Amino acid sequence: MSEYHDPVLLSECLEGLNIKSKGTYVDVTFGGGGHSKAIVSQLSEGHLYAFDQDEDALKNELDDDRFTLINANFKYLKSSLRMYGVKEIDGLLADLGVSSHQFDVPDRGFSTRFEAELDMRMDQNSDLNAYKVINEYEQEDLKNILKIYGELKRPGTVARIICEARVNAPIQTVTELKDLLKPLTPAMLENKFFAQVFQAIRIEVNDELNVLKEMLSQAQEVLKPGGRLVVISYHSLEDRLVKNLIQKGNFEGELEQDFFGNKLLSFKKISRKPILPTAEEIKRNNRARSAKLRVAEKL
C-alpha cells in the first residue's frame, strides 16, 4: 500500500477525526488504503466505509469486517451510504486530488513526466477524457478552463495555439501537447506552467470542483452533531471551497445571517489555520509539499 500512495498528514488526520471506537466513519478517497487502514485499527465495534471510483484502487481493499469499500464517485456519498442503512456518520476524511499511483502509472496520462495517450480519467469508464477536451472543445471553452482551473496568465494564447494545431492533426499524446506549448513556457518556470495546464484539463475531465461541492454539501447532512470533517487539499481552488464552507457556511464565501443576525453556519473550526506537513514529511514524501489540512466539527 505504501508504494501505491503514501498517506499524507496521517497522524494529523487521525487526531482531527477524534475517532470513537464504536463510531461510523467514511474515507471518501480510499486510494492505497493508508488512511483507511489506520482508521480501522482504532475501531472496535465501529465501521469504516470507503469510496473510490478508480478500479485500480479496488486491489487494495482491506480484508476486515470493520471495513466496506464502495466503488463509486464520492458525489454519491449519501445515496451509497443509505444502501448500507447508514444515515449518520461520526467523521469523514477526504484526501483530494490525484493519488501517487495515478501519477506514477504512465498510461493514465496524469503526469507530465511520461509519454502517454491524453487520458486523465479517475474513473476509467468515463466517456470524457483529456483527448476530447484538447481536440473537441471550442477555443473559448478551452480558454476559460485554462484560466479558471489552471490560473494561467495567458490562457487565450494557449487555447489558440492548441486549436490552430489540431486543425492539421489531432493532438494525441502528452509529448505532443508539451512540444506544442514549449514555446509559450516562461523562462525557468516550465514545470509550473505544464503543471497548471495539466491541472486545468484534469479538473475538467473529472469535474472535480463540482463533485467536491456535491460531496461537501452531502457531508453536512450525514455528519452527526459533533462529527468531524477532515479535508486535505492540494491547490487553492479546492482549499477555497473547503475554507468557505467551514468559515462562511457556503462556497461563495459571503457570510449569511438569519433575521436575528445569527450566522448560518454548519461547522465550527477545529484547526484555526490549515495544518501543513512538517519538513520531515515533505522530505520523505515530496507530494505532501502542497498539502493543506482543515478540520471542522458539525454544529
C-alpha positions as a LaTeX table, in Angstrom:
\begin{tabular}{lrrr}
\hline
Residue & $x$ (\AA) & $y$ (\AA) & $z$ (\AA) \\
\hline
Met1 & 0.00 & 0.00 & 0.00 \\
Ser2 & 2.77 & 2.44 & 0.82 \\
Glu3 & 4.10 & 2.04 & $-2.73$ \\
Tyr4 & 0.65 & 2.82 & $-4.14$ \\
His5 & 0.18 & 6.02 & $-2.14$ \\
Asp6 & 1.95 & 7.26 & 0.98 \\
Pro7 & $-0.81$ & 8.69 & 3.21 \\
Val8 & $-0.29$ & 12.42 & 3.77 \\
Leu9 & $-0.61$ & 14.00 & 7.24 \\
Leu10 & $-1.69$ & 10.64 & 8.64 \\
Ser11 & $-1.36$ & 11.31 & 12.38 \\
Glu12 & $-2.89$ & 14.76 & 11.96 \\
Cys13 & $-5.89$ & 13.28 & 10.14 \\
Leu14 & $-6.45$ & 10.67 & 12.86 \\
Glu15 & $-6.27$ & 13.34 & 15.55 \\
Gly16 & $-8.66$ & 15.53 & 13.57 \\
Leu17 & $-11.22$ & 12.75 & 13.22 \\
Asn18 & $-11.25$ & 12.27 & 17.02 \\
Ile19 & $-12.13$ & 8.61 & 16.45 \\
Lys20 & $-14.60$ & 6.81 & 18.69 \\
Ser21 & $-14.05$ & 3.07 & 18.74 \\
Lys22 & $-17.75$ & 2.36 & 18.10 \\
Gly23 & $-18.24$ & 5.16 & 15.58 \\
Thr24 & $-19.11$ & 5.15 & 11.90 \\
Tyr25 & $-16.60$ & 6.81 & 9.59 \\
Val26 & $-16.12$ & 7.48 & 5.89 \\
Asp27 & $-12.94$ & 7.80 & 3.83 \\
Val28 & $-14.15$ & 9.20 & 0.50 \\
Thr29 & $-10.71$ & 8.84 & $-1.14$ \\
Phe30 & $-9.55$ & 5.28 & $-0.43$ \\
Gly31 & $-6.69$ & 5.05 & $-2.95$ \\
Gly32 & $-3.93$ & 2.90 & $-1.48$ \\
Gly33 & $-5.83$ & 2.46 & 1.77 \\
Gly34 & $-3.23$ & 4.05 & 4.05 \\
His35 & $-5.61$ & 6.39 & 5.83 \\
Ser36 & $-8.36$ & 3.76 & 5.91 \\
Lys37 & $-6.14$ & 1.10 & 7.46 \\
Ala38 & $-5.12$ & 3.49 & 10.24 \\
Ile39 & $-8.76$ & 4.47 & 10.95 \\
Val40 & $-9.93$ & 0.84 & 11.06 \\
Ser41 & $-7.16$ & $-0.01$ & 13.52 \\
Gln42 & $-8.79$ & 2.35 & 16.04 \\
Leu43 & $-12.26$ & 0.83 & 15.74 \\
Ser44 & $-13.74$ & $-1.92$ & 17.90 \\
Glu45 & $-17.43$ & $-2.25$ & 17.04 \\
Gly46 & $-17.29$ & 0.74 & 14.70 \\
His47 & $-17.19$ & 0.66 & 10.89 \\
Leu48 & $-15.42$ & 2.48 & 8.07 \\
Tyr49 & $-16.98$ & 2.95 & 4.64 \\
Ala50 & $-14.51$ & 3.96 & 1.93 \\
Phe51 & $-15.14$ & 5.29 & $-1.58$ \\
Asp52 & $-13.05$ & 5.10 & $-4.74$ \\
Gln53 & $-14.15$ & 5.27 & $-8.37$ \\
Asp54 & $-10.77$ & 4.07 & $-9.69$ \\
Glu55 & $-10.82$ & 0.32 & $-10.33$ \\
Asp56 & $-7.06$ & 0.14 & $-9.65$ \\
Ala57 & $-7.78$ & 1.07 & $-6.02$ \\
Leu58 & $-10.05$ & $-1.93$ & $-5.54$ \\
Lys59 & $-6.97$ & $-4.16$ & $-5.45$ \\
Asn60 & $-6.07$ & $-2.56$ & $-2.10$ \\
Glu61 & $-9.33$ & $-3.49$ & $-0.35$ \\
Leu62 & $-8.87$ & $-4.29$ & 3.33 \\
Asp63 & $-9.85$ & $-7.77$ & 4.48 \\
Asp64 & $-11.60$ & $-6.66$ & 7.67 \\
Asp65 & $-15.16$ & $-6.98$ & 8.98 \\
Arg66 & $-14.98$ & $-3.37$ & 10.12 \\
Phe67 & $-14.46$ & $-2.15$ & 6.56 \\
Thr68 & $-16.57$ & $-1.72$ & 3.41 \\
Leu69 & $-15.20$ & $-0.42$ & 0.09 \\
Ile70 & $-17.69$ & 1.25 & $-2.26$ \\
Asn71 & $-16.66$ & 1.51 & $-5.92$ \\
Ala72 & $-18.28$ & 4.87 & $-6.64$ \\
Asn73 & $-17.57$ & 8.56 & $-7.04$ \\
Phe74 & $-17.89$ & 10.34 & $-3.71$ \\
Lys75 & $-20.58$ & 12.60 & $-5.14$ \\
Tyr76 & $-22.86$ & 9.62 & $-4.43$ \\
Leu77 & $-21.95$ & 9.73 & $-0.73$ \\
Lys78 & $-25.43$ & 9.99 & 0.75 \\
Ser79 & $-27.24$ & 7.53 & $-1.54$ \\
Ser80 & $-24.43$ & 4.96 & $-1.32$ \\
Leu81 & $-24.40$ & 5.04 & 2.48 \\
Arg82 & $-28.17$ & 4.61 & 2.57 \\
Met83 & $-27.77$ & 1.38 & 0.60 \\
Tyr84 & $-25.95$ & 0.09 & 3.69 \\
Gly85 & $-28.53$ & 1.52 & 6.08 \\
Val86 & $-26.26$ & 4.37 & 7.17 \\
Lys87 & $-27.91$ & 7.76 & 7.68 \\
Glu88 & $-25.44$ & 9.41 & 10.06 \\
Ile89 & $-21.68$ & 9.26 & 10.50 \\
Asp90 & $-19.18$ & 10.38 & 13.13 \\
Gly91 & $-16.47$ & 11.59 & 10.78 \\
Leu92 & $-15.44$ & 11.99 & 7.16 \\
Leu93 & $-11.96$ & 12.14 & 5.65 \\
Ala94 & $-11.16$ & 13.42 & 2.15 \\
Asp95 & $-7.63$ & 13.38 & 0.73 \\
Leu96 & $-8.31$ & 15.24 & $-2.52$ \\
Gly97 & $-6.51$ & 15.29 & $-5.84$ \\
Val98 & $-4.60$ & 12.59 & $-7.69$ \\
Ser99 & $-3.02$ & 9.62 & $-5.92$ \\
Ser100 & 0.67 & 8.82 & $-6.24$ \\
His101 & $-0.31$ & 5.66 & $-8.10$ \\
Gln102 & $-2.30$ & 7.59 & $-10.70$ \\
Phe103 & 0.64 & 9.93 & $-11.28$ \\
Asp104 & 3.14 & 7.07 & $-11.47$ \\
Val105 & 1.30 & 4.84 & $-13.97$ \\
Pro106 & 2.34 & 6.30 & $-17.35$ \\
Asp107 & $-0.65$ & 5.19 & $-19.41$ \\
Arg108 & $-3.09$ & 7.04 & $-17.14$ \\
Gly109 & $-1.80$ & 10.30 & $-18.64$ \\
Phe110 & $-1.87$ & 12.31 & $-15.40$ \\
Ser111 & 1.83 & 13.10 & $-15.28$ \\
Thr112 & 3.91 & 15.42 & $-17.44$ \\
Arg113 & 6.88 & 13.08 & $-16.86$ \\
Phe114 & 5.78 & 10.22 & $-19.10$ \\
Glu115 & 4.80 & 9.67 & $-22.71$ \\
Ala116 & 1.15 & 8.56 & $-22.79$ \\
Glu117 & $-2.14$ & 8.99 & $-24.56$ \\
Leu118 & $-4.07$ & 12.02 & $-23.30$ \\
Asp119 & $-6.45$ & 10.49 & $-20.74$ \\
Met120 & $-6.52$ & 11.76 & $-17.10$ \\
Arg121 & $-9.71$ & 9.93 & $-16.13$ \\
Met122 & $-10.02$ & 8.96 & $-12.48$ \\
Asp123 & $-12.99$ & 6.80 & $-13.47$ \\
Gln124 & $-11.66$ & 4.75 & $-16.39$ \\
Asn125 & $-15.21$ & 4.07 & $-17.56$ \\
Ser126 & $-15.96$ & 7.77 & $-18.09$ \\
Asp127 & $-16.65$ & 8.98 & $-21.65$ \\
Leu128 & $-14.80$ & 12.29 & $-21.27$ \\
Asn129 & $-11.01$ & 12.22 & $-21.35$ \\
Ala130 & $-8.18$ & 14.71 & $-21.91$ \\
Tyr131 & $-8.02$ & 13.88 & $-25.63$ \\
Lys132 & $-11.61$ & 15.06 & $-26.11$ \\
Val133 & $-11.06$ & 18.24 & $-24.09$ \\
Ile134 & $-7.95$ & 19.15 & $-26.11$ \\
Asn135 & $-9.28$ & 18.19 & $-29.54$ \\
Glu136 & $-13.02$ & 18.86 & $-29.38$ \\
Tyr137 & $-13.68$ & 21.79 & $-27.03$ \\
Glu138 & $-14.33$ & 25.21 & $-28.55$ \\
Gln139 & $-11.46$ & 27.69 & $-28.23$ \\
Glu140 & $-13.36$ & 29.94 & $-25.81$ \\
Asp141 & $-14.25$ & 26.99 & $-23.58$ \\
Leu142 & $-10.62$ & 25.87 & $-23.54$ \\
Lys143 & $-9.53$ & 29.39 & $-22.64$ \\
Asn144 & $-11.96$ & 29.51 & $-19.71$ \\
Ile145 & $-10.84$ & 26.11 & $-18.40$ \\
Leu146 & $-7.17$ & 27.12 & $-18.54$ \\
Lys147 & $-7.93$ & 30.46 & $-16.89$ \\
Ile148 & $-10.21$ & 29.26 & $-14.10$ \\
Tyr149 & $-8.85$ & 25.80 & $-13.34$ \\
Gly150 & $-5.20$ & 26.33 & $-14.27$ \\
Glu151 & $-4.92$ & 30.02 & $-13.32$ \\
Leu152 & $-2.68$ & 30.57 & $-16.35$ \\
Lys153 & $-1.58$ & 34.10 & $-17.20$ \\
Arg154 & $-2.11$ & 33.73 & $-20.97$ \\
Pro155 & $-4.95$ & 31.22 & $-21.31$ \\
Gly156 & $-6.21$ & 32.71 & $-24.56$ \\
Thr157 & $-2.87$ & 32.25 & $-26.29$ \\
Val158 & $-2.55$ & 28.66 & $-25.10$ \\
Ala159 & $-6.09$ & 27.84 & $-26.27$ \\
Arg160 & $-5.46$ & 29.45 & $-29.67$ \\
Ile161 & $-2.21$ & 27.53 & $-30.26$ \\
Ile162 & $-3.96$ & 24.24 & $-29.40$ \\
Cys163 & $-6.92$ & 24.93 & $-31.67$ \\
Glu164 & $-4.73$ & 26.01 & $-34.60$ \\
Ala165 & $-2.54$ & 22.90 & $-34.30$ \\
Arg166 & $-5.37$ & 20.38 & $-34.09$ \\
Val167 & $-6.76$ & 21.52 & $-37.46$ \\
Asn168 & $-3.89$ & 19.68 & $-39.16$ \\
Ala169 & $-3.89$ & 16.58 & $-36.95$ \\
Pro170 & $-5.30$ & 15.56 & $-33.55$ \\
Ile171 & $-3.09$ & 16.13 & $-30.50$ \\
Gln172 & $-2.91$ & 12.63 & $-29.10$ \\
Thr173 & $-0.15$ & 12.33 & $-26.51$ \\
Val174 & 1.41 & 14.09 & $-23.53$ \\
Thr175 & 4.60 & 14.70 & $-25.51$ \\
Glu176 & 2.74 & 16.19 & $-28.48$ \\
Leu177 & 0.92 & 18.62 & $-26.19$ \\
Lys178 & 4.11 & 19.60 & $-24.35$ \\
Asp179 & 6.10 & 20.07 & $-27.58$ \\
Leu180 & 3.34 & 22.25 & $-28.97$ \\
Leu181 & 3.25 & 24.52 & $-25.91$ \\
Lys182 & 7.00 & 24.66 & $-25.12$ \\
Pro183 & 7.48 & 27.98 & $-26.97$ \\
Leu184 & 4.96 & 29.53 & $-24.54$ \\
Thr185 & 6.65 & 28.36 & $-21.34$ \\
Pro186 & 8.07 & 31.18 & $-19.18$ \\
Ala187 & 11.82 & 31.03 & $-18.58$ \\
Met188 & 12.73 & 28.83 & $-15.58$ \\
Leu189 & 9.03 & 28.04 & $-14.98$ \\
Glu190 & 8.44 & 25.20 & $-17.43$ \\
Asn191 & 7.42 & 22.65 & $-14.78$ \\
Lys192 & 4.97 & 25.05 & $-13.13$ \\
Phe193 & 3.45 & 26.01 & $-16.49$ \\
Phe194 & 2.81 & 22.42 & $-17.55$ \\
Ala195 & 1.53 & 21.54 & $-14.07$ \\
Gln196 & $-1.06$ & 24.33 & $-14.41$ \\
Val197 & $-2.09$ & 23.20 & $-17.91$ \\
Phe198 & $-2.46$ & 19.57 & $-16.84$ \\
Gln199 & $-4.30$ & 20.54 & $-13.64$ \\
Ala200 & $-6.84$ & 22.53 & $-15.65$ \\
Ile201 & $-7.51$ & 19.69 & $-18.08$ \\
Arg202 & $-7.68$ & 17.10 & $-15.29$ \\
Ile203 & $-10.17$ & 19.14 & $-13.28$ \\
Glu204 & $-12.39$ & 19.49 & $-16.36$ \\
Val205 & $-12.17$ & 15.80 & $-17.28$ \\
Asn206 & $-13.19$ & 14.70 & $-13.78$ \\
Asp207 & $-15.50$ & 17.65 & $-12.97$ \\
Glu208 & $-13.52$ & 17.84 & $-9.73$ \\
Leu209 & $-14.77$ & 21.10 & $-8.25$ \\
Asn210 & $-18.47$ & 20.42 & $-8.80$ \\
Val211 & $-18.04$ & 16.89 & $-7.45$ \\
Leu212 & $-16.24$ & 18.28 & $-4.39$ \\
Lys213 & $-19.05$ & 20.76 & $-3.71$ \\
Glu214 & $-21.62$ & 17.99 & $-4.06$ \\
Met215 & $-19.75$ & 15.78 & $-1.60$ \\
Leu216 & $-19.22$ & 18.57 & 0.95 \\
Ser217 & $-22.90$ & 19.51 & 0.79 \\
Gln218 & $-23.89$ & 15.92 & 1.49 \\
Ala219 & $-21.31$ & 15.69 & 4.27 \\
Gln220 & $-23.15$ & 18.50 & 6.05 \\
Glu221 & $-26.26$ & 16.34 & 6.02 \\
Val222 & $-24.82$ & 12.98 & 7.06 \\
Leu223 & $-22.42$ & 14.11 & 9.79 \\
Lys224 & $-23.84$ & 13.92 & 13.31 \\
Pro225 & $-23.62$ & 16.99 & 15.54 \\
Gly226 & $-20.08$ & 16.82 & 16.88 \\
Gly227 & $-18.95$ & 14.77 & 13.87 \\
Arg228 & $-15.68$ & 15.76 & 12.26 \\
Leu229 & $-14.92$ & 16.89 & 8.69 \\
Val230 & $-11.24$ & 16.38 & 7.79 \\
Val231 & $-10.10$ & 17.51 & 4.33 \\
Ile232 & $-6.66$ & 17.62 & 2.70 \\
Ser233 & $-6.44$ & 19.83 & $-0.39$ \\
Tyr234 & $-3.53$ & 20.40 & $-2.75$ \\
His235 & $-4.37$ & 23.58 & $-4.63$ \\
Ser236 & $-6.12$ & 26.85 & $-3.90$ \\
Leu237 & $-9.31$ & 26.07 & $-5.85$ \\
Glu238 & $-10.10$ & 23.07 & $-3.63$ \\
Asp239 & $-8.94$ & 24.71 & $-0.42$ \\
Arg240 & $-11.03$ & 27.82 & $-1.04$ \\
Leu241 & $-14.24$ & 25.76 & $-1.30$ \\
Val242 & $-13.47$ & 23.88 & 1.92 \\
Lys243 & $-12.45$ & 27.05 & 3.76 \\
Asn244 & $-15.53$ & 28.99 & 2.64 \\
Leu245 & $-17.91$ & 26.21 & 3.67 \\
Ile246 & $-16.36$ & 25.94 & 7.14 \\
Gln247 & $-15.95$ & 29.65 & 7.83 \\
Lys248 & $-18.84$ & 31.20 & 5.88 \\
Gly249 & $-21.38$ & 28.40 & 5.53 \\
Asn250 & $-21.35$ & 28.39 & 1.73 \\
Phe251 & $-18.98$ & 28.01 & $-1.21$ \\
Glu252 & $-19.18$ & 31.63 & $-2.36$ \\
Gly253 & $-17.52$ & 33.00 & 0.78 \\
Glu254 & $-20.26$ & 35.50 & 1.64 \\
Leu255 & $-21.33$ & 35.14 & 5.27 \\
Glu256 & $-25.12$ & 34.77 & 5.58 \\
Gln257 & $-27.21$ & 35.58 & 8.64 \\
Asp258 & $-30.78$ & 34.91 & 9.66 \\
Phe259 & $-33.36$ & 37.57 & 10.55 \\
Phe260 & $-31.90$ & 37.91 & 14.05 \\
Gly261 & $-28.31$ & 38.30 & 12.87 \\
Asn262 & $-27.22$ & 34.76 & 13.74 \\
Lys263 & $-24.55$ & 33.33 & 11.44 \\
Leu264 & $-25.82$ & 30.49 & 9.26 \\
Leu265 & $-23.02$ & 28.00 & 9.79 \\
Ser266 & $-22.92$ & 24.20 & 9.79 \\
Phe267 & $-19.40$ & 23.83 & 11.17 \\
Lys268 & $-17.01$ & 25.28 & 13.69 \\
Lys269 & $-13.28$ & 25.35 & 13.03 \\
Ile270 & $-11.14$ & 22.91 & 15.00 \\
Ser271 & $-7.92$ & 23.97 & 13.31 \\
Arg272 & $-7.70$ & 27.77 & 13.33 \\
Lys273 & $-5.32$ & 27.70 & 10.37 \\
Pro274 & $-4.69$ & 24.94 & 7.83 \\
Ile275 & $-2.38$ & 22.23 & 9.16 \\
Leu276 & 0.72 & 21.80 & 6.99 \\
Pro277 & 3.10 & 18.84 & 6.67 \\
Thr278 & 6.38 & 19.00 & 8.55 \\
Ala279 & 9.71 & 19.43 & 6.76 \\
Glu280 & 10.46 & 15.83 & 7.69 \\
Glu281 & 7.30 & 14.55 & 6.00 \\
Ile282 & 7.95 & 16.60 & 2.86 \\
Lys283 & 11.48 & 15.18 & 2.71 \\
Arg284 & 10.05 & 11.66 & 2.99 \\
Asn285 & 7.12 & 12.28 & 0.62 \\
Asn286 & 7.60 & 15.21 & $-1.76$ \\
Arg287 & 3.97 & 15.11 & $-2.87$ \\
Ala288 & 2.95 & 16.31 & 0.60 \\
Arg289 & 4.58 & 19.69 & $-0.02$ \\
Ser290 & 1.41 & 21.48 & $-1.18$ \\
Ala291 & $-1.00$ & 19.74 & 1.24 \\
Lys292 & $-3.30$ & 21.77 & 3.49 \\
Leu293 & $-5.44$ & 20.05 & 6.11 \\
Arg294 & $-8.59$ & 21.66 & 7.52 \\
Val295 & $-10.58$ & 20.19 & 10.39 \\
Ala296 & $-14.10$ & 21.22 & 11.39 \\
Glu297 & $-16.85$ & 19.94 & 13.68 \\
Lys298 & $-20.53$ & 19.73 & 12.78 \\
Leu299 & $-22.62$ & 22.12 & 14.89 \\
\hline
\end{tabular}
